[in-house]
Amino acid sequence: MQITINIELMDGPSLQHQIFESIRRQILDGHLKTGSLLPSTRDLSQQLGVSRNTVTLAYNRLIVEDYIFTRKTVGTFVNEHLPESFPVPEETSSPDQATGELHSLRHPVLFKGKSQDVVNPNRRKLDIDFWVGRPDPHTFPTKAWRRILLKNLSIAGSSLTEYSNPVGILKLRQAIAEHLGPARGIKASANQIIIVNGIQEGLNLVSRLLIKEGTQVVTECPCYQGAAYTFESYGARINPVPVDNAGMDVEKLPLGQTSLAYVTPSHQYPMGGTLSLERRLRLLNWASATGAYIVEDDYDSDFRYNGSPLMAIAGQDRNDCVIYMGTFSKSIGAGLRLGYLVMPKDLVEPAKTVKTLMDNGHSYLDQAIIADFISSGFFAKHLRSIRHTYLIRRNTLVDSLQKHFGQISLSGLDGGMHIAWYLPKSFPAANEVQALAEGIGVGAYSMESAAACHLCYNECSDRIIVLGYSSLNEGQIREGIARLAGVLQLKIK
Ligand SMILES: Cc1ncc(COP(=O)(O)O)c(C=O)c1O
């Protein structure tokens, strides 16, 4: 073990006294706890670059004065009963007053903002949790992962001890570029791709590039909290544009200067609508006319159940104005913390600089594994398999809701990992439904609790229940909805 001792080699007290005094003080002020083991005289003399005899003399004095004791062949320890305690400064005012004065001297925290709940705070109370956006842990491709991990570990060499390119290793950026062509219709070079610590880091990176105090930003309404809160934390003035079943109502886009418009066109978060082709083209025209960037958050687009997926807006962009964001959080697992941005060409260089300032890049090994996972074809196979599983779960959820509640109004069925349920007028409000469900061990969520914010509050805002289904098996889904029906029967007017 090592302890921290600063000694002065120049004039002043002897080295022996400095070591004695330093250890004595650390014992008295509690940094060295009673009973804790001290370094041997040999180790401490080597650590400090002094003779062993000097340390032995200091230890002997500490033993004589009852601060430490030696157990033969075991080591030297701090005494349980100390000869004195460290003098505490006299209190001149009440503790509260002292803390208050201290705080008024402290520099204020300049950050102002709030964050979304990433982990459900009540999850331990729940037997069946319809929390949103969670892949099923049983579907994690452990076997293939282990094989690819071991192979990459054995050939990694200096890649594990040296920094790699902060924007991501080339083989991963190439694999993503190749995947995005057929999967999302995006033609991008590896140079435009920036590996990020999930979309959340991408939102911060883009905010650093495009937002300062007072910048106008368009978001959907309702909108993913993680995006709106991030933009606000950089000083953005949010201009919410309402959504309907076909995504953002682009007729309501503002005409003034706007830095960016944030959209989730594949599966609007949280309402689940798909932005129609016509609206995509209008949005692109609006961006060209106003000079705004479009930030396309494609978080769960790997899951499409009805109809063929629409090409990403980035695939239709002819004016280099779309910043595309993808993530492996939904397709493989959020624990990986890996996502990517496809940047318009004129933003590539500034984005590289910001990314380097933010975190110097990512774990080499995780990137290498995902790169091989994609290029060996495992990723495509994995997606086919979980898509099928999630489709069955979505159908089970819809059937269960219909069985217990009859005609219901749902949105977001065409893809993704959750649906939104418009509660009938006779039902309690969403917050109450959530509380009642929680009381019987079921997690069912109001928009607010499901990390969505309704910036333009309307009559729908507290009538929506969001239900994630991807991490629950069919039995759990049926049981969860049956329990919910049981508790709600008593409350329906
Ligand atoms: C709409 C939306 N965007 C982005 C994210 C965050 O993704 P990541 O884990 O890649 O940061 C989420 C997370 O649930 C989400 O719902």
The ligand as a Gaussian input file, in Angstrom:
#p B3LYP/6-31G(d) Opt

LIG

0 1
 C      -36.129000       9.396000     -29.242000
 C      -34.862000       8.967000     -28.602000
 N      -33.709000       9.464000     -29.033000
 C      -32.545000       9.130000     -28.464000
 C      -32.495000       8.260000     -27.408000
 C      -31.173000       7.987000     -26.729000
 O      -30.415000       7.062000     -27.356000
 P      -28.949000       6.714000     -26.897000
 O      -29.047000       5.560000     -25.957000
 O      -28.285000       6.342000     -28.191000
 O      -28.316000       7.895000     -26.259000
 C      -33.662000       7.707000     -26.922000
 C      -33.625000       6.793000     -25.782000
 O      -34.529000       6.137000     -25.405000
 C      -34.880000       8.058000     -27.542000
 O      -36.041000       7.574000     -27.090000

